[in-house]
Every structure is written in C-alpha cells, then in structure tokens.
Amino acid sequence: KIANIIEVPLQENCTQEHRQENSGRDATYQLLAGQLGKFLKSLPPEKVCDLCQNLVEKIAEYFFTEPIEQDAVIRIYLHAACMFDRVHMNEALLEPEWAEKKQKERKEDFSYLKKVIATSSVSLQLDVPSGEVCYFLSSLPKIK
C-alpha cells in the first residue's frame, strides 16, 4: 500500500483537527497532506487538506456500507483536491453528455454530494459546477 511505501512528514500548516486520529485513517491523511502540493497548481495545500479530509469522511459515511479502504480514501481525497484546484483556476471540467441521465438515476446521491461539496468549498469561495459533481459521483458506489 502507498502509505507503507512513501514516508512523508505531515504538512506543517494543516490544523490540529487534521492531525487527530480519525478511524485509523490518520496515517493516510498525513501522507496525502504531505504530498498535496504536488497535485495543486493554484491553491495552497494548507487550505485544502482539512476540506478534503472532511469531504472523504462525509462521503465514506454516506456512500460506503463497509469501512472505506485506503485506496478509496486516496482517490476521493485527491479527486476533491484537484477538483477544487480546477474550479479555482476557472478550468472546471465541462458537464458530460451523460450528466442529466446520471442526475436523474442517482438523484438523492447527486443531491447529497453536491451539498457536501458546496459546504466544503465555502471557505475557498468556490462554486463547484454540476459537471464536476457528476464526474465525482460516477466514481462513487451506488448505495441502493
């Protein structure tokens, strides 16, 4: 697993809340916080790490019936960070042609994800478009 291969110090600027143990995922979050600068072009990692961690936790509670695996934590965290960065640079992904169908098929899931992303992005003063939410949703398991 990636956390066992790469040893990275915790990003110093992340808050104490980020550093607290969280359901055994703390080492993964520390790894990701330390590597986040490699993925972001415009946002400072210290502004994004807590938002991504909180988003992963909300998504894990809602979309996963079993404990979330480390690879899913990494994928969701990095997807969120890159999404926030794209939106911040006005380079959000265009809405896919299948977006309307996805929103209808997974109406409750889409609504929940859009809400938690909007809540997470408030501190960055970002408005994440529906196209980004659709791509994110397509990477998450169906609950029903």
C-alpha positions in Angstrom: 0.0 0.0 0.0 1.1 3.5 -0.8 1.3 4.6 2.9 3.8 1.9 3.6 6.0 2.7 0.6 6.3 6.5 1.0 7.2 8.2 4.2 6.3 11.8 4.2 6.2 14.3 7.0 2.9 15.8 7.9 2.2 19.1 6.2 3.0 21.6 9.0 0.3 24.1 8.1 -2.6 21.7 8.5 -4.7 22.2 11.6 -4.7 20.2 14.7 -8.0 18.7 13.8 -6.4 17.2 10.7 -3.7 15.6 12.8 -6.1 13.9 15.2 -6.6 10.2 14.6 -9.7 9.5 12.5 -10.9 6.0 12.3 -7.4 4.6 11.7 -7.0 6.7 8.6 -4.7 9.3 10.1 -1.5 8.0 8.5 -3.2 8.1 5.1 -4.3 11.7 5.7 -0.8 12.6 6.8 0.7 11.1 3.7 -1.8 12.9 1.5 -1.4 16.3 3.2 2.4 16.0 2.7 2.0 15.2 -1.0 -0.8 17.6 -1.8 1.4 20.3 -3.1 2.4 18.0 -6.0 -1.2 17.9 -7.2 -2.3 21.6 -6.7 -1.4 24.3 -9.2 -3.1 27.3 -7.6 -4.4 26.5 -4.1 -2.2 26.3 -1.0 -2.2 22.8 0.4 -2.9 24.0 3.9 -6.2 25.5 2.8 -7.3 22.3 1.1 -6.1 19.4 3.3 -8.8 19.7 6.0 -11.5 20.3 3.4 -10.6 17.1 1.6 -10.3 15.0 4.8 -13.8 16.2 5.9 -15.2 15.5 2.5 -13.8 12.0 2.5 -15.4 11.3 5.9 -18.8 12.6 4.8 -18.6 10.6 1.6 -17.5 7.4 3.5 -20.4 7.7 5.9 -23.0 8.1 3.1 -21.7 6.0 0.1 -19.9 3.1 1.8 -21.6 0.3 3.7 -18.3 -1.3 4.7 -15.3 0.5 6.2 -13.7 2.6 3.4 -10.4 1.1 2.0 -7.2 3.1 1.9 -7.2 3.3 -1.9 -10.7 4.8 -1.9 -9.6 7.4 0.7 -6.7 8.3 -1.5 -8.8 8.5 -4.7 -11.5 10.6 -3.1 -9.1 13.0 -1.4 -7.1 13.6 -4.5 -10.1 13.9 -6.7 -11.5 16.5 -4.4 -8.3 18.5 -4.1 -7.8 18.5 -7.9 -11.5 19.4 -8.4 -11.2 22.4 -6.1 -8.0 23.5 -7.8 -9.5 23.2 -11.3 -12.5 25.3 -10.2 -10.3 27.9 -8.5 -8.3 28.3 -11.8 -11.6 28.5 -13.8 -10.8 25.2 -15.6 -13.7 23.1 -14.3 -14.5 20.0 -16.3 -17.3 20.6 -18.8 -20.6 18.9 -18.0 -20.6 15.5 -19.6 -23.3 14.5 -22.1 -24.5 11.9 -19.7 -24.8 14.3 -16.8 -28.6 14.7 -16.9 -29.1 11.0 -17.0 -26.7 10.5 -14.1 -28.5 13.2 -12.0 -31.9 11.5 -12.6 -30.7 8.0 -12.0 -28.9 8.9 -8.8 -31.0 11.9 -7.7 -30.5 11.5 -4.0 -26.8 10.7 -4.3 -26.2 13.6 -6.6 -28.1 16.0 -4.3 -26.1 14.8 -1.2 -22.8 15.0 -3.0 -23.5 18.5 -4.4 -24.5 19.7 -0.9 -21.3 18.3 0.9 -19.1 19.7 -1.9 -20.8 23.1 -1.7 -20.4 23.1 2.1 -16.7 22.1 1.8 -15.9 24.7 -0.8 -17.4 27.7 1.0 -14.1 28.6 2.8 -12.4 28.7 -0.6 -15.2 30.8 -2.0 -15.8 28.4 -4.9 -18.9 27.4 -6.7 -18.4 23.8 -7.9 -20.4 23.3 -11.1 -22.7 20.3 -11.6 -20.4 18.8 -14.2 -17.6 18.3 -11.6 -20.2 16.8 -9.2 -21.3 14.3 -11.9 -17.8 13.2 -12.6 -17.2 12.8 -8.9 -20.4 10.9 -8.4 -19.6 8.5 -11.2 -16.5 7.4 -9.2 -18.5 6.5 -6.1 -20.5 3.4 -5.4 -24.3 3.3 -5.7 -25.9 2.9 -2.3 -29.2 1.3 -3.4 
